[in-house]
Amino acid sequence: MKKIFLLFVIMLSVFAASAQYSMNGNENLKGTSSQLSATFNAEDGFIENITVYPNPVVDMLKVSFKSSRRSTAMVSLYNNIGKQVYSQETAVEPGNNVVSIDIRSKAIEPGIYFVQCTAENEKFTRKLIVR
């Protein structure tokens, strides 16, 4: 039963990500075993080039993105059943931004998580494995 639920959650996240890319008009997805990023045109929104690395993570997680203007963003971690286990509000400056999260000091157990970055009316989600 757990495997079916996990498969459902993964399929749901893939469906949501593909719908998000289609709505933004850009399906340029790049991925490697150490990082996953999606690129969006600046005219689609003010955040682009979101990258979560390293993936899998052992101790220090970095969420990087480029912004076209000043704002605030909320970076949250959700476990595989959708429970929020961490949240941090951060100031966003024009240009490159990096948010660091010390996974071990936050007592985040190994497993599959989802990193969600929300800024103004934009929301981006990336899958993360914690070892």
N, C-alpha and C positions, 0 to 999 in steps of 0.2 A: 504494500500500500504506500509506503514511504517513497519507493522508487517511482510509482505512478504520479504521486503528488509532485515530486521533484521534477520529473519530466514535464508535467503540466506547467510548473512555474517557469522553467527554462523556455518552453515553447511560447508562453505568454510574453516573456521578456523579449524574445526574438521578434514576435509579432508586433509588439509595441515599438521596438526600435526600428523595424522596417517601415511602419506607418509614420513614425517621426521623420525618417529620412525622406520618405515620399512627400510629406507635407512641406518639407524644407526645400524640395526640388533638387536635392543633391544626394546621390547614393554612393559617394566616394568613401568606402570603408577600408581602412588599412589595419592589419592586425599582425602581431607576432606573439610568440610565447611570453615575451617579457612586457609587452604593452599593447594597448588597444586604443585607437584614436579614431575619431570621426571628424571630418572637416566640413564646415558649413560656410557658405558665403557670408560676408559681412553685412550684405543688404538683408539677409534673412533674419538677423538678430545681432545682438551685440557681443555674444560669446561664440568663440570658434576654437577649433583644434583642441578639444578636450581629450586629455590623456590621463589614464590611471596606471601608475607603475610603482614598483615592480609588481608583476602579476604572474605567479603567486607572490604574496608578500609574507615576510616573516616578522619584521619588527616595525619599520618605518614606511608608511604609505604616502605617496605624493599624488596629488591631483593637480594637474596643470592645465591652463587654458589661456587663451588670448582674448582680451576684451577691447572693444572700441570706445568705451566710456566708463566713467566712474559710477559705481553702484555698490550694492551689497549682495552677497550670495550665501545660501545655506547649503553646507555639505553634510550629508547624512549617510549613515551606514544602516542597512536593513539586513536581517538574517534571512535564511531561505524560506521562512514562513511569514515574512513580511513585517516582523517586529522591529521597530527602530531601536538600535543598540548604541548609536552615537550620533550626535548632531553638533555642528559648529557653524556659527555665523561668521563671515569674514568680509572684510572690505575688499572691493574689487577696484583696481586702478586701471587706467588705460594701458594697454600693452600686455606683456606676459605676467601671469599670476601663478603662484604655486602655493597650495595648501598642504601642509604636512600633518599627518596623523600618526602618533606613536601607538601602534596597535597593541603592543604588550602592556603599556602603562594604562590603557583603557580596559584591560582584562577581556579582550575580544578573543573568544575561543576559535580554534581552527575550524574551518568549514567554508561554505559558499555564502557569499554576501553580495549585496548590490549597493554600489555607491551612487547616490543621487545628488546632483548639483542643481539647485533651483535659484534662478536669478530673474527678477521681474516676472515676466510671463513665460519664461523659458525653463524647461525641465529636461535634464539629460540623465540617463541611467547607464551605468556600466557594471558588468559582472566582475566580481573579485573573488579570488581564492585566498584564504588565510591559512597558512601552514603553521 
